Amino acid sequence: MAIGTHLTQKEKQKRYRSRLRRKGLRPVQIWVPDTRAAGFSAECRKQARLASRFAQEKPALAFISEIADWDHT
């Protein structure tokens, strides 16, 4: 590539991904619940109530309770 030649954003992204692939990595897309969606909090409470009925869920629920108030900044 000649000095002074500028890459488009698409070209930069392609090179970046190529470098990562050469390092043995691959892209992964993960879909997660939208915490801003209407009803999200209610569904969380519902699932927490259901999970609290099972002893094997107690450590996970305790952990969630412990970190729930962490500062997200």
CHARMM-style PDB file with segment names, atoms N, HN, CA, C and O in Angstrom:
ATOM      1  N   MET     1       0.843  -1.159   0.000  1.00  0.00      PROA
ATOM      2  CA  MET     1       0.000   0.000   0.000  1.00  0.00      PROA
ATOM      3  C   MET     1       0.892   1.227   0.000  1.00  0.00      PROA
ATOM      4  O   MET     1       1.865   1.290   0.751  1.00  0.00      PROA
ATOM      5  N   ALA     2       0.571   2.186  -0.825  1.00  0.00      PROA
ATOM      6  HN  ALA     2      -0.220   2.135  -1.435  1.00  0.00      PROA
ATOM      7  CA  ALA     2       1.366   3.390  -0.969  1.00  0.00      PROA
ATOM      8  C   ALA     2       1.175   4.295   0.247  1.00  0.00      PROA
ATOM      9  O   ALA     2       0.122   4.311   0.884  1.00  0.00      PROA
ATOM     10  N   ILE     3       2.233   5.047   0.540  1.00  0.00      PROA
ATOM     11  HN  ILE     3       3.088   5.035   0.022  1.00  0.00      PROA
ATOM     12  CA  ILE     3       2.157   6.014   1.636  1.00  0.00      PROA
ATOM     13  C   ILE     3       1.134   7.073   1.278  1.00  0.00      PROA
ATOM     14  O   ILE     3       1.079   7.534   0.138  1.00  0.00      PROA
ATOM     15  N   GLY     4       0.324   7.456   2.251  1.00  0.00      PROA
ATOM     16  HN  GLY     4       0.368   7.081   3.177  1.00  0.00      PROA
ATOM     17  CA  GLY     4      -0.689   8.472   2.018  1.00  0.00      PROA
ATOM     18  C   GLY     4      -2.020   7.913   1.539  1.00  0.00      PROA
ATOM     19  O   GLY     4      -3.002   8.648   1.433  1.00  0.00      PROA
ATOM     20  N   THR     5      -2.059   6.615   1.250  1.00  0.00      PROA
ATOM     21  HN  THR     5      -1.261   6.018   1.336  1.00  0.00      PROA
ATOM     22  CA  THR     5      -3.316   6.002   0.830  1.00  0.00      PROA
ATOM     23  C   THR     5      -4.147   5.719   2.065  1.00  0.00      PROA
ATOM     24  O   THR     5      -3.664   5.133   3.033  1.00  0.00      PROA
ATOM     25  N   HSD     6      -5.383   6.133   2.023  1.00  0.00      PROA
ATOM     26  HN  HSD     6      -5.775   6.609   1.236  1.00  0.00      PROA
ATOM     27  CA  HSD     6      -6.266   5.930   3.170  1.00  0.00      PROA
ATOM     28  C   HSD     6      -7.198   4.761   2.913  1.00  0.00      PROA
ATOM     29  O   HSD     6      -7.760   4.614   1.828  1.00  0.00      PROA
ATOM     30  N   LEU     7      -7.346   3.933   3.940  1.00  0.00      PROA
ATOM     31  HN  LEU     7      -6.889   4.053   4.821  1.00  0.00      PROA
ATOM     32  CA  LEU     7      -8.250   2.797   3.844  1.00  0.00      PROA
ATOM     33  C   LEU     7      -9.652   3.228   4.243  1.00  0.00      PROA
ATOM     34  O   LEU     7      -9.841   4.086   5.105  1.00  0.00      PROA
ATOM     35  N   THR     8     -10.622   2.613   3.595  1.00  0.00      PROA
ATOM     36  HN  THR     8     -10.468   1.916   2.894  1.00  0.00      PROA
ATOM     37  CA  THR     8     -12.006   2.848   4.013  1.00  0.00      PROA
ATOM     38  C   THR     8     -12.235   2.089   5.312  1.00  0.00      PROA
ATOM     39  O   THR     8     -11.445   1.216   5.671  1.00  0.00      PROA
ATOM     40  N   GLN     9     -13.301   2.415   6.011  1.00  0.00      PROA
ATOM     41  HN  GLN     9     -13.943   3.124   5.720  1.00  0.00      PROA
ATOM     42  CA  GLN     9     -13.627   1.719   7.255  1.00  0.00      PROA
ATOM     43  C   GLN     9     -13.822   0.228   6.992  1.00  0.00      PROA
ATOM     44  O   GLN     9     -13.426  -0.610   7.803  1.00  0.00      PROA
ATOM     45  N   LYS    10     -14.431  -0.094   5.859  1.00  0.00      PROA
ATOM     46  HN  LYS    10     -14.753   0.587   5.201  1.00  0.00      PROA
ATOM     47  CA  LYS    10     -14.663  -1.501   5.504  1.00  0.00      PROA
ATOM     48  C   LYS    10     -13.328  -2.232   5.318  1.00  0.00      PROA
ATOM     49  O   LYS    10     -13.179  -3.374   5.752  1.00  0.00      PROA
ATOM     50  N   GLU    11     -12.359  -1.571   4.673  1.00  0.00      PROA
ATOM     51  HN  GLU    11     -12.480  -0.643   4.320  1.00  0.00      PROA
ATOM     52  CA  GLU    11     -11.048  -2.188   4.461  1.00  0.00      PROA
ATOM     53  C   GLU    11     -10.310  -2.371   5.786  1.00  0.00      PROA
ATOM     54  O   GLU    11      -9.667  -3.397   6.004  1.00  0.00      PROA
ATOM     55  N   LYS    12     -10.402  -1.381   6.666  1.00  0.00      PROA
ATOM     56  HN  LYS    12     -10.925  -0.547   6.489  1.00  0.00      PROA
ATOM     57  CA  LYS    12      -9.766  -1.488   7.981  1.00  0.00      PROA
ATOM     58  C   LYS    12     -10.348  -2.655   8.765  1.00  0.00      PROA
ATOM     59  O   LYS    12      -9.622  -3.428   9.390  1.00  0.00      PROA
ATOM     60  N   GLN    13     -11.668  -2.766   8.722  1.00  0.00      PROA
ATOM     61  HN  GLN    13     -12.258  -2.138   8.215  1.00  0.00      PROA
ATOM     62  CA  GLN    13     -12.340  -3.850   9.438  1.00  0.00      PROA
ATOM     63  C   GLN    13     -11.918  -5.204   8.884  1.00  0.00      PROA
ATOM     64  O   GLN    13     -11.693  -6.146   9.645  1.00  0.00      PROA
ATOM     65  N   LYS    14     -11.811  -5.304   7.569  1.00  0.00      PROA
ATOM     66  HN  LYS    14     -11.994  -4.539   6.952  1.00  0.00      PROA
ATOM     67  CA  LYS    14     -11.405  -6.561   6.931  1.00  0.00      PROA
ATOM     68  C   LYS    14      -9.993  -6.956   7.364  1.00  0.00      PROA
ATOM     69  O   LYS    14      -9.738  -8.119   7.677  1.00  0.00      PROA
ATOM     70  N   ARG    15      -9.081  -5.989   7.381  1.00  0.00      PROA
ATOM     71  HN  ARG    15      -9.288  -5.045   7.126  1.00  0.00      PROA
ATOM     72  CA  ARG    15      -7.710  -6.275   7.806  1.00  0.00      PROA
ATOM     73  C   ARG    15      -7.661  -6.690   9.273  1.00  0.00      PROA
ATOM     74  O   ARG    15      -6.962  -7.633   9.644  1.00  0.00      PROA
ATOM     75  N   TYR    16      -8.409  -5.973  10.091  1.00  0.00      PROA
ATOM     76  HN  TYR    16      -8.977  -5.207   9.789  1.00  0.00      PROA
ATOM     77  CA  TYR    16      -8.445  -6.277  11.522  1.00  0.00      PROA
ATOM     78  C   TYR    16      -8.940  -7.700  11.745  1.00  0.00      PROA
ATOM     79  O   TYR    16      -8.338  -8.461  12.502  1.00  0.00      PROA
ATOM     80  N   ARG    17     -10.028  -8.052  11.090  1.00  0.00      PROA
ATOM     81  HN  ARG    17     -10.517  -7.434  10.475  1.00  0.00      PROA
ATOM     82  CA  ARG    17     -10.569  -9.413  11.238  1.00  0.00      PROA
ATOM     83  C   ARG    17      -9.601 -10.462  10.703  1.00  0.00      PROA
ATOM     84  O   ARG    17      -9.485 -11.547  11.272  1.00  0.00      PROA
ATOM     85  N   SER    18      -8.919 -10.150   9.631  1.00  0.00      PROA
ATOM     86  HN  SER    18      -9.013  -9.269   9.168  1.00  0.00      PROA
ATOM     87  CA  SER    18      -7.928 -11.085   9.086  1.00  0.00      PROA
ATOM     88  C   SER    18      -6.802 -11.325  10.083  1.00  0.00      PROA
ATOM     89  O   SER    18      -6.368 -12.462  10.270  1.00  0.00      PROA
ATOM     90  N   ARG    19      -6.325 -10.256  10.729  1.00  0.00      PROA
ATOM     91  HN  ARG    19      -6.677  -9.332  10.577  1.00  0.00      PROA
ATOM     92  CA  ARG    19      -5.273 -10.408  11.745  1.00  0.00      PROA
ATOM     93  C   ARG    19      -5.753 -11.309  12.886  1.00  0.00      PROA
ATOM     94  O   ARG    19      -5.014 -12.182  13.341  1.00  0.00      PROA
ATOM     95  N   LEU    20      -6.967 -11.103  13.339  1.00  0.00      PROA
ATOM     96  HN  LEU    20      -7.568 -10.394  12.970  1.00  0.00      PROA
ATOM     97  CA  LEU    20      -7.496 -11.925  14.419  1.00  0.00      PROA
ATOM     98  C   LEU    20      -7.637 -13.384  13.991  1.00  0.00      PROA
ATOM     99  O   LEU    20      -7.339 -14.291  14.767  1.00  0.00      PROA
ATOM    100  N   ARG    21      -8.089 -13.610  12.761  1.00  0.00      PROA
ATOM    101  HN  ARG    21      -8.331 -12.873  12.130  1.00  0.00      PROA
ATOM    102  CA  ARG    21      -8.223 -14.999  12.275  1.00  0.00      PROA
ATOM    103  C   ARG    21      -6.863 -15.681  12.203  1.00  0.00      PROA
ATOM    104  O   ARG    21      -6.739 -16.862  12.525  1.00  0.00      PROA
ATOM    105  N   ARG    22      -5.830 -14.927  11.774  1.00  0.00      PROA
ATOM    106  HN  ARG    22      -5.931 -13.967  11.512  1.00  0.00      PROA
ATOM    107  CA  ARG    22      -4.479 -15.508  11.716  1.00  0.00      PROA
ATOM    108  C   ARG    22      -3.990 -15.888  13.109  1.00  0.00      PROA
ATOM    109  O   ARG    22      -3.150 -16.776  13.250  1.00  0.00      PROA
ATOM    110  N   LYS    23      -4.504 -15.229  14.129  1.00  0.00      PROA
ATOM    111  HN  LYS    23      -5.187 -14.507  14.014  1.00  0.00      PROA
ATOM    112  CA  LYS    23      -4.148 -15.543  15.514  1.00  0.00      PROA
ATOM    113  C   LYS    23      -4.976 -16.705  16.062  1.00  0.00      PROA
ATOM    114  O   LYS    23      -4.825 -17.089  17.222  1.00  0.00      PROA
ATOM    115  N   GLY    24      -5.847 -17.262  15.225  1.00  0.00      PROA
ATOM    116  HN  GLY    24      -5.969 -16.950  14.283  1.00  0.00      PROA
ATOM    117  CA  GLY    24      -6.641 -18.411  15.641  1.00  0.00      PROA
ATOM    118  C   GLY    24      -7.976 -18.068  16.270  1.00  0.00      PROA
ATOM    119  O   GLY    24      -8.610 -18.919  16.893  1.00  0.00      PROA
ATOM    120  N   LEU    25      -8.408 -16.829  16.111  1.00  0.00      PROA
ATOM    121  HN  LEU    25      -7.893 -16.137  15.605  1.00  0.00      PROA
ATOM    122  CA  LEU    25      -9.685 -16.412  16.677  1.00  0.00      PROA
ATOM    123  C   LEU    25     -10.773 -16.407  15.611  1.00  0.00      PROA
ATOM    124  O   LEU    25     -10.484 -16.386  14.414  1.00  0.00      PROA
ATOM    125  N   ARG    26     -12.012 -16.426  16.050  1.00  0.00      PROA
ATOM    126  HN  ARG    26     -12.247 -16.443  17.022  1.00  0.00      PROA
ATOM    127  CA  ARG    26     -13.129 -16.325  15.117  1.00  0.00      PROA
ATOM    128  C   ARG    26     -14.217 -15.463  15.741  1.00  0.00      PROA
ATOM    129  O   ARG    26     -14.350 -15.424  16.964  1.00  0.00      PROA
ATOM    130  N   PRO    27     -14.990 -14.775  14.921  1.00  0.00      PROA
ATOM    131  CA  PRO    27     -16.055 -13.942  15.479  1.00  0.00      PROA
ATOM    132  C   PRO    27     -17.227 -14.790  15.950  1.00  0.00      PROA
ATOM    133  O   PRO    27     -17.548 -15.824  15.364  1.00  0.00      PROA
ATOM    134  N   VAL    28     -17.855 -14.328  17.019  1.00  0.00      PROA
ATOM    135  HN  VAL    28     -17.595 -13.488  17.495  1.00  0.00      PROA
ATOM    136  CA  VAL    28     -19.028 -15.000  17.570  1.00  0.00      PROA
ATOM    137  C   VAL    28     -20.065 -13.928  17.881  1.00  0.00      PROA
ATOM    138  O   VAL    28     -19.746 -12.914  18.502  1.00  0.00      PROA
ATOM    139  N   GLN    29     -21.281 -14.144  17.459  1.00  0.00      PROA
ATOM    140  HN  GLN    29     -21.540 -14.967  16.954  1.00  0.00      PROA
ATOM    141  CA  GLN    29     -22.363 -13.213  17.749  1.00  0.00      PROA
ATOM    142  C   GLN    29     -23.217 -13.808  18.854  1.00  0.00      PROA
ATOM    143  O   GLN    29     -23.626 -14.967  18.785  1.00  0.00      PROA
ATOM    144  N   ILE    30     -23.482 -13.003  19.871  1.00  0.00      PROA
ATOM    145  HN  ILE    30     -23.149 -12.062  19.927  1.00  0.00      PROA
ATOM    146  CA  ILE    30     -24.267 -13.469  21.011  1.00  0.00      PROA
ATOM    147  C   ILE    30     -25.487 -12.572  21.169  1.00  0.00      PROA
ATOM    148  O   ILE    30     -25.367 -11.349  21.236  1.00  0.00      PROA
ATOM    149  N   TRP    31     -26.653 -13.187  21.227  1.00  0.00      PROA
ATOM    150  HN  TRP    31     -26.750 -14.181  21.173  1.00  0.00      PROA
ATOM    151  CA  TRP    31     -27.893 -12.457  21.451  1.00  0.00      PROA
ATOM    152  C   TRP    31     -28.247 -12.579  22.917  1.00  0.00      PROA
ATOM    153  O   TRP    31     -28.293 -13.682  23.462  1.00  0.00      PROA
ATOM    154  N   VAL    32     -28.497 -11.456  23.553  1.00  0.00      PROA
ATOM    155  HN  VAL    32     -28.460 -10.560  23.110  1.00  0.00      PROA
ATOM    156  CA  VAL    32     -28.841 -11.434  24.973  1.00  0.00      PROA
ATOM    157  C   VAL    32     -30.148 -10.672  25.165  1.00  0.00      PROA
ATOM    158  O   VAL    32     -30.535  -9.887  24.298  1.00  0.00      PROA
ATOM    159  N   PRO    33     -30.828 -10.889  26.274  1.00  0.00      PROA
ATOM    160  CA  PRO    33     -32.074 -10.152  26.511  1.00  0.00      PROA
ATOM    161  C   PRO    33     -31.820  -8.643  26.568  1.00  0.00      PROA
ATOM    162  O   PRO    33     -30.790  -8.190  27.067  1.00  0.00      PROA
ATOM    163  N   ASP    34     -32.768  -7.891  26.054  1.00  0.00      PROA
ATOM    164  HN  ASP    34     -33.605  -8.259  25.648  1.00  0.00      PROA
ATOM    165  CA  ASP    34     -32.681  -6.431  26.079  1.00  0.00      PROA
ATOM    166  C   ASP    34     -33.185  -5.956  27.432  1.00  0.00      PROA
ATOM    167  O   ASP    34     -34.383  -6.008  27.711  1.00  0.00      PROA
ATOM    168  N   THR    35     -32.267  -5.494  28.268  1.00  0.00      PROA
ATOM    169  HN  THR    35     -31.294  -5.452  28.041  1.00  0.00      PROA
ATOM    170  CA  THR    35     -32.625  -5.073  29.622  1.00  0.00      PROA
ATOM    171  C   THR    35     -33.493  -3.820  29.630  1.00  0.00      PROA
ATOM    172  O   THR    35     -34.059  -3.463  30.663  1.00  0.00      PROA
ATOM    173  N   ARG    36     -33.599  -3.150  28.482  1.00  0.00      PROA
ATOM    174  HN  ARG    36     -33.138  -3.440  27.643  1.00  0.00      PROA
ATOM    175  CA  ARG    36     -34.437  -1.945  28.387  1.00  0.00      PROA
ATOM    176  C   ARG    36     -35.864  -2.270  27.971  1.00  0.00      PROA
ATOM    177  O   ARG    36     -36.731  -1.397  27.999  1.00  0.00      PROA
ATOM    178  N   ALA    37     -36.113  -3.507  27.588  1.00  0.00      PROA
ATOM    179  HN  ALA    37     -35.408  -4.217  27.565  1.00  0.00      PROA
ATOM    180  CA  ALA    37     -37.427  -3.900  27.089  1.00  0.00      PROA
ATOM    181  C   ALA    37     -38.477  -3.874  28.201  1.00  0.00      PROA
ATOM    182  O   ALA    37     -38.199  -4.179  29.361  1.00  0.00      PROA
ATOM    183  N   ALA    38     -39.674  -3.504  27.805  1.00  0.00      PROA
ATOM    184  HN  ALA    38     -39.900  -3.256  26.862  1.00  0.00      PROA
ATOM    185  CA  ALA    38     -40.799  -3.526  28.752  1.00  0.00      PROA
ATOM    186  C   ALA    38     -40.976  -4.953  29.261  1.00  0.00      PROA
ATOM    187  O   ALA    38     -40.943  -5.905  28.482  1.00  0.00      PROA
ATOM    188  N   GLY    39     -41.160  -5.093  30.540  1.00  0.00      PROA
ATOM    189  HN  GLY    39     -41.187  -4.320  31.174  1.00  0.00      PROA
ATOM    190  CA  GLY    39     -41.395  -6.408  31.111  1.00  0.00      PROA
ATOM    191  C   GLY    39     -40.144  -7.167  31.512  1.00  0.00      PROA
ATOM    192  O   GLY    39     -40.237  -8.239  32.111  1.00  0.00      PROA
ATOM    193  N   PHE    40     -38.965  -6.625  31.189  1.00  0.00      PROA
ATOM    194  HN  PHE    40     -38.889  -5.755  30.702  1.00  0.00      PROA
ATOM    195  CA  PHE    40     -37.731  -7.341  31.511  1.00  0.00      PROA
ATOM    196  C   PHE    40     -37.600  -7.566  33.019  1.00  0.00      PROA
ATOM    197  O   PHE    40     -37.348  -8.687  33.462  1.00  0.00      PROA
ATOM    198  N   SER    41     -37.771  -6.506  33.800  1.00  0.00      PROA
ATOM    199  HN  SER    41     -37.977  -5.595  33.440  1.00  0.00      PROA
ATOM    200  CA  SER    41     -37.628  -6.617  35.262  1.00  0.00      PROA
ATOM    201  C   SER    41     -38.634  -7.596  35.848  1.00  0.00      PROA
ATOM    202  O   SER    41     -38.293  -8.395  36.720  1.00  0.00      PROA
ATOM    203  N   ALA    42     -39.859  -7.536  35.374  1.00  0.00      PROA
ATOM    204  HN  ALA    42     -40.136  -6.887  34.665  1.00  0.00      PROA
ATOM    205  CA  ALA    42     -40.892  -8.449  35.875  1.00  0.00      PROA
ATOM    206  C   ALA    42     -40.529  -9.901  35.570  1.00  0.00      PROA
ATOM    207  O   ALA    42     -40.711 -10.781  36.411  1.00  0.00      PROA
ATOM    208  N   GLU    43     -40.022 -10.144  34.384  1.00  0.00      PROA
ATOM    209  HN  GLU    43     -39.873  -9.429  33.700  1.00  0.00      PROA
ATOM    210  CA  GLU    43     -39.619 -11.504  34.014  1.00  0.00      PROA
ATOM    211  C   GLU    43     -38.451 -11.976  34.881  1.00  0.00      PROA
ATOM    212  O   GLU    43     -38.403 -13.140  35.278  1.00  0.00      PROA
ATOM    213  N   CYS    44     -37.515 -11.081  35.173  1.00  0.00      PROA
ATOM    214  HN  CYS    44     -37.554 -10.135  34.851  1.00  0.00      PROA
ATOM    215  CA  CYS    44     -36.391 -11.434  36.056  1.00  0.00      PROA
ATOM    216  C   CYS    44     -36.896 -11.840  37.433  1.00  0.00      PROA
ATOM    217  O   CYS    44     -36.471 -12.853  37.989  1.00  0.00      PROA
ATOM    218  N   ARG    45     -37.808 -11.037  37.977  1.00  0.00      PROA
ATOM    219  HN  ARG    45     -38.153 -10.214  37.525  1.00  0.00      PROA
ATOM    220  CA  ARG    45     -38.365 -11.365  39.296  1.00  0.00      PROA
ATOM    221  C   ARG    45     -39.077 -12.712  39.259  1.00  0.00      PROA
ATOM    222  O   ARG    45     -38.924 -13.522  40.174  1.00  0.00      PROA
ATOM    223  N   LYS    46     -39.844 -12.951  38.218  1.00  0.00      PROA
ATOM    224  HN  LYS    46     -39.968 -12.293  37.475  1.00  0.00      PROA
ATOM    225  CA  LYS    46     -40.583 -14.212  38.079  1.00  0.00      PROA
ATOM    226  C   LYS    46     -39.622 -15.403  38.055  1.00  0.00      PROA
ATOM    227  O   LYS    46     -39.834 -16.397  38.750  1.00  0.00      PROA
ATOM    228  N   GLN    47     -38.567 -15.291  37.250  1.00  0.00      PROA
ATOM    229  HN  GLN    47     -38.394 -14.483  36.686  1.00  0.00      PROA
ATOM    230  CA  GLN    47     -37.616 -16.390  37.148  1.00  0.00      PROA
ATOM    231  C   GLN    47     -36.822 -16.580  38.437  1.00  0.00      PROA
ATOM    232  O   GLN    47     -36.483 -17.705  38.803  1.00  0.00      PROA
ATOM    233  N   ALA    48     -36.527 -15.475  39.126  1.00  0.00      PROA
ATOM    234  HN  ALA    48     -36.803 -14.561  38.829  1.00  0.00      PROA
ATOM    235  CA  ALA    48     -35.816 -15.573  40.407  1.00  0.00      PROA
ATOM    236  C   ALA    48     -36.678 -16.287  41.436  1.00  0.00      PROA
ATOM    237  O   ALA    48     -36.180 -17.115  42.199  1.00  0.00      PROA
ATOM    238  N   ARG    49     -37.974 -15.969  41.461  1.00  0.00      PROA
ATOM    239  HN  ARG    49     -38.378 -15.296  40.841  1.00  0.00      PROA
ATOM    240  CA  ARG    49     -38.887 -16.652  42.398  1.00  0.00      PROA
ATOM    241  C   ARG    49     -38.925 -18.147  42.100  1.00  0.00      PROA
ATOM    242  O   ARG    49     -38.886 -18.971  43.014  1.00  0.00      PROA
ATOM    243  N   LEU    50     -39.001 -18.489  40.819  1.00  0.00      PROA
ATOM    244  HN  LEU    50     -39.032 -17.819  40.077  1.00  0.00      PROA
ATOM    245  CA  LEU    50     -39.024 -19.915  40.455  1.00  0.00      PROA
ATOM    246  C   LEU    50     -37.721 -20.606  40.843  1.00  0.00      PROA
ATOM    247  O   LEU    50     -37.731 -21.716  41.376  1.00  0.00      PROA
ATOM    248  N   ALA    51     -36.611 -19.946  40.576  1.00  0.00      PROA
ATOM    249  HN  ALA    51     -36.603 -19.044  40.143  1.00  0.00      PROA
ATOM    250  CA  ALA    51     -35.306 -20.541  40.878  1.00  0.00      PROA
ATOM    251  C   ALA    51     -35.099 -20.696  42.384  1.00  0.00      PROA
ATOM    252  O   ALA    51     -34.430 -21.631  42.824  1.00  0.00      PROA
ATOM    253  N   SER    52     -35.666 -19.789  43.174  1.00  0.00      PROA
ATOM    254  HN  SER    52     -36.210 -19.029  42.817  1.00  0.00      PROA
ATOM    255  CA  SER    52     -35.463 -19.839  44.627  1.00  0.00      PROA
ATOM    256  C   SER    52     -36.071 -21.078  45.267  1.00  0.00      PROA
ATOM    257  O   SER    52     -35.769 -21.397  46.417  1.00  0.00      PROA
ATOM    258  N   ARG    53     -36.914 -21.769  44.538  1.00  0.00      PROA
ATOM    259  HN  ARG    53     -37.159 -21.510  43.604  1.00  0.00      PROA
ATOM    260  CA  ARG    53     -37.542 -22.993  45.058  1.00  0.00      PROA
ATOM    261  C   ARG    53     -36.592 -24.186  45.061  1.00  0.00      PROA
ATOM    262  O   ARG    53     -36.884 -25.212  45.676  1.00  0.00      PROA
ATOM    263  N   PHE    54     -35.463 -24.058  44.382  1.00  0.00      PROA
ATOM    264  HN  PHE    54     -35.225 -23.225  43.883  1.00  0.00      PROA
ATOM    265  CA  PHE    54     -34.555 -25.189  44.222  1.00  0.00      PROA
ATOM    266  C   PHE    54     -33.237 -24.919  44.937  1.00  0.00      PROA
ATOM    267  O   PHE    54     -32.581 -23.910  44.676  1.00  0.00      PROA
ATOM    268  N   ALA    55     -32.853 -25.814  45.834  1.00  0.00      PROA
ATOM    269  HN  ALA    55     -33.386 -26.633  46.045  1.00  0.00      PROA
ATOM    270  CA  ALA    55     -31.655 -25.650  46.650  1.00  0.00      PROA
ATOM    271  C   ALA    55     -30.394 -25.465  45.806  1.00  0.00      PROA
ATOM    272  O   ALA    55     -29.506 -24.696  46.173  1.00  0.00      PROA
ATOM    273  N   GLN    56     -30.317 -26.164  44.684  1.00  0.00      PROA
ATOM    274  HN  GLN    56     -31.038 -26.789  44.385  1.00  0.00      PROA
ATOM    275  CA  GLN    56     -29.096 -26.072  43.863  1.00  0.00      PROA
ATOM    276  C   GLN    56     -28.929 -24.693  43.233  1.00  0.00      PROA
ATOM    277  O   GLN    56     -27.846 -24.372  42.742  1.00  0.00      PROA
ATOM    278  N   GLU    57     -29.967 -23.879  43.236  1.00  0.00      PROA
ATOM    279  HN  GLU    57     -30.846 -24.139  43.635  1.00  0.00      PROA
ATOM    280  CA  GLU    57     -29.893 -22.528  42.674  1.00  0.00      PROA
ATOM    281  C   GLU    57     -29.465 -21.480  43.708  1.00  0.00      PROA
ATOM    282  O   GLU    57     -29.155 -20.347  43.342  1.00  0.00      PROA
ATOM    283  N   LYS    58     -29.444 -21.845  44.982  1.00  0.00      PROA
ATOM    284  HN  LYS    58     -29.696 -22.766  45.279  1.00  0.00      PROA
ATOM    285  CA  LYS    58     -29.123 -20.881  46.046  1.00  0.00      PROA
ATOM    286  C   LYS    58     -27.769 -20.193  45.849  1.00  0.00      PROA
ATOM    287  O   LYS    58     -27.702 -18.975  46.012  1.00  0.00      PROA
ATOM    288  N   PRO    59     -26.686 -20.904  45.507  1.00  0.00      PROA
ATOM    289  CA  PRO    59     -25.399 -20.209  45.323  1.00  0.00      PROA
ATOM    290  C   PRO    59     -25.438 -19.194  44.162  1.00  0.00      PROA
ATOM    291  O   PRO    59     -24.870 -18.107  44.265  1.00  0.00      PROA
ATOM    292  N   ALA    60     -26.090 -19.549  43.099  1.00  0.00      PROA
ATOM    293  HN  ALA    60     -26.552 -20.432  43.015  1.00  0.00      PROA
ATOM    294  CA  ALA    60     -26.186 -18.628  41.965  1.00  0.00      PROA
ATOM    295  C   ALA    60     -27.003 -17.395  42.334  1.00  0.00      PROA
ATOM    296  O   ALA    60     -26.627 -16.274  41.991  1.00  0.00      PROA
ATOM    297  N   LEU    61     -28.107 -17.595  43.025  1.00  0.00      PROA
ATOM    298  HN  LEU    61     -28.412 -18.505  43.304  1.00  0.00      PROA
ATOM    299  CA  LEU    61     -28.944 -16.468  43.443  1.00  0.00      PROA
ATOM    300  C   LEU    61     -28.216 -15.579  44.446  1.00  0.00      PROA
ATOM    301  O   LEU    61     -28.362 -14.357  44.413  1.00  0.00      PROA
ATOM    302  N   ALA    62     -27.434 -16.183  45.334  1.00  0.00      PROA
ATOM    303  HN  ALA    62     -27.315 -17.176  45.361  1.00  0.00      PROA
ATOM    304  CA  ALA    62     -26.660 -15.404  46.296  1.00  0.00      PROA
ATOM    305  C   ALA    62     -25.632 -14.537  45.572  1.00  0.00      PROA
ATOM    306  O   ALA    62     -25.437 -13.372  45.916  1.00  0.00      PROA
ATOM    307  N   PHE    63     -24.980 -15.118  44.568  1.00  0.00      PROA
ATOM    308  HN  PHE    63     -25.138 -16.065  44.289  1.00  0.00      PROA
ATOM    309  CA  PHE    63     -24.001 -14.368  43.777  1.00  0.00      PROA
ATOM    310  C   PHE    63     -24.661 -13.205  43.043  1.00  0.00      PROA
ATOM    311  O   PHE    63     -24.140 -12.090  43.042  1.00  0.00      PROA
ATOM    312  N   ILE    64     -25.788 -13.463  42.431  1.00  0.00      PROA
ATOM    313  HN  ILE    64     -26.211 -14.369  42.432  1.00  0.00      PROA
ATOM    314  CA  ILE    64     -26.510 -12.415  41.704  1.00  0.00      PROA
ATOM    315  C   ILE    64     -26.908 -11.290  42.657  1.00  0.00      PROA
ATOM    316  O   ILE    64     -26.769 -10.113  42.326  1.00  0.00      PROA
ATOM    317  N   SER    65     -27.399 -11.652  43.831  1.00  0.00      PROA
ATOM    318  HN  SER    65     -27.512 -12.608  44.100  1.00  0.00      PROA
ATOM    319  CA  SER    65     -27.776 -10.637  44.818  1.00  0.00      PROA
ATOM    320  C   SER    65     -26.574  -9.812  45.244  1.00  0.00      PROA
ATOM    321  O   SER    65     -26.676  -8.600  45.438  1.00  0.00      PROA
ATOM    322  N   GLU    66     -25.444 -10.473  45.387  1.00  0.00      PROA
ATOM    323  HN  GLU    66     -25.361 -11.457  45.229  1.00  0.00      PROA
ATOM    324  CA  GLU    66     -24.227  -9.786  45.824  1.00  0.00      PROA
ATOM    325  C   GLU    66     -23.750  -8.760  44.789  1.00  0.00      PROA
ATOM    326  O   GLU    66     -23.317  -7.667  45.155  1.00  0.00      PROA
ATOM    327  N   ILE    67     -23.827  -9.103  43.520  1.00  0.00      PROA
ATOM    328  HN  ILE    67     -24.178  -9.990  43.222  1.00  0.00      PROA
ATOM    329  CA  ILE    67     -23.297  -8.196  42.493  1.00  0.00      PROA
ATOM    330  C   ILE    67     -24.345  -7.249  41.920  1.00  0.00      PROA
ATOM    331  O   ILE    67     -24.008  -6.363  41.134  1.00  0.00      PROA
ATOM    332  N   ALA    68     -25.587  -7.417  42.292  1.00  0.00      PROA
ATOM    333  HN  ALA    68     -25.861  -8.137  42.930  1.00  0.00      PROA
ATOM    334  CA  ALA    68     -26.671  -6.619  41.704  1.00  0.00      PROA
ATOM    335  C   ALA    68     -26.487  -5.125  41.912  1.00  0.00      PROA
ATOM    336  O   ALA    68     -26.923  -4.332  41.077  1.00  0.00      PROA
ATOM    337  N   ASP    69     -25.863  -4.730  42.990  1.00  0.00      PROA
ATOM    338  HN  ASP    69     -25.510  -5.375  43.668  1.00  0.00      PROA
ATOM    339  CA  ASP    69     -25.711  -3.315  43.291  1.00  0.00      PROA
ATOM    340  C   ASP    69     -24.355  -2.743  42.885  1.00  0.00      PROA
ATOM    341  O   ASP    69     -24.046  -1.600  43.225  1.00  0.00      PROA
ATOM    342  N   TRP    70     -23.541  -3.514  42.164  1.00  0.00      PROA
ATOM    343  HN  TRP    70     -23.791  -4.442  41.888  1.00  0.00      PROA
ATOM    344  CA  TRP    70     -22.251  -3.002  41.726  1.00  0.00      PROA
ATOM    345  C   TRP    70     -22.464  -1.787  40.834  1.00  0.00      PROA
ATOM    346  O   TRP    70     -23.434  -1.717  40.080  1.00  0.00      PROA
ATOM    347  N   ASP    71     -21.571  -0.857  40.928  1.00  0.00      PROA
ATOM    348  HN  ASP    71     -20.783  -0.914  41.540  1.00  0.00      PROA
ATOM    349  CA  ASP    71     -21.616   0.334  40.093  1.00  0.00      PROA
ATOM    350  C   ASP    71     -21.276  -0.058  38.655  1.00  0.00      PROA
ATOM    351  O   ASP    71     -20.268  -0.723  38.416  1.00  0.00      PROA
ATOM    352  N   HSD    72     -22.099   0.345  37.712  1.00  0.00      PROA
ATOM    353  HN  HSD    72     -22.917   0.886  37.906  1.00  0.00      PROA
ATOM    354  CA  HSD    72     -21.919  -0.025  36.301  1.00  0.00      PROA
ATOM    355  C   HSD    72     -21.175   1.023  35.503  1.00  0.00      PROA
ATOM    356  O   HSD    72     -21.309   1.053  34.280  1.00  0.00      PROA
ATOM    357  N   THR    73     -20.404   1.875  36.133  1.00  0.00      PROA
ATOM    358  HN  THR    73     -20.296   1.851  37.127  1.00  0.00      PROA
ATOM    359  CA  THR    73     -19.659   2.899  35.408  1.00  0.00      PROA
ATOM    360  C   THR    73     -18.267   2.468  35.105  1.00  0.00      PROA
ATOM    361  OT1 THR    73     -17.506   3.221  34.497  1.00  0.00      PROA
TER     362      THR     73
END
